[in-house]
C-alpha cells in the first residue's frame, strides 16, 4: 500500500473544501445572501488555485491560497458572531448578508429541519410587497445551522493550513540512466559509441 504524501493530503482537503463551498453556495443562492455568495465564489477560486499550485509545484499559488485561508477563517468567524448576535450585531437591524438591498434571511429560516411555516394575514408589520410568516417547531434554529456551517469551514481551512505547512513545492529531480548494453563489446572494456541516456521522473 502506498503512503499518502503531504501533497496528496493537501489535495484531499482542498477537494473537501470545494465540496463544502459548493454546497454552501447553493443554499446562499436560495436565500439571496449576496455577501456570502461573493465570498464563496472567491473561496472556490482560491481552492482551485491551491489545487493547481499543489499539483504543478507552484509556490506562489500556494502562498496566495494560504493568505486567503486567513481571510476565510476571519470571514466565517464573523458569520458565527453575526448569526449568534455577539456584541452589537443584530439580524433584525443589520442586513449585511444582502448588502442592505432586501429583507431576505437565511434559506434555513423557513426550510430548517422540522420547521412549520404559517403565514400571518393582515399583519401591520408587513411592508410593501412583503408578507409576515411565523416559523415554529424547528429542531434546530437557522442561526445555529449557519454557525455550524461556518464552523465546518473554519475546521477545513485549519486542517488545510496544517497540511500546507510540510508541502514540498520543489519538482522531483530526474535521474539519468545509461544503457550499458551499448557501451562495450563482448570481451572489451572500451566503449563502442557514446552511451544513450534516458530520463526518468
Helices and strands as residue ranges (DSSP letters): H 6-30, H 34-55, H 59-83, G 96-98, H 108-111, E 116-120, E 132-136, H 142-165, E 175-178, G 180-182, E 197-200
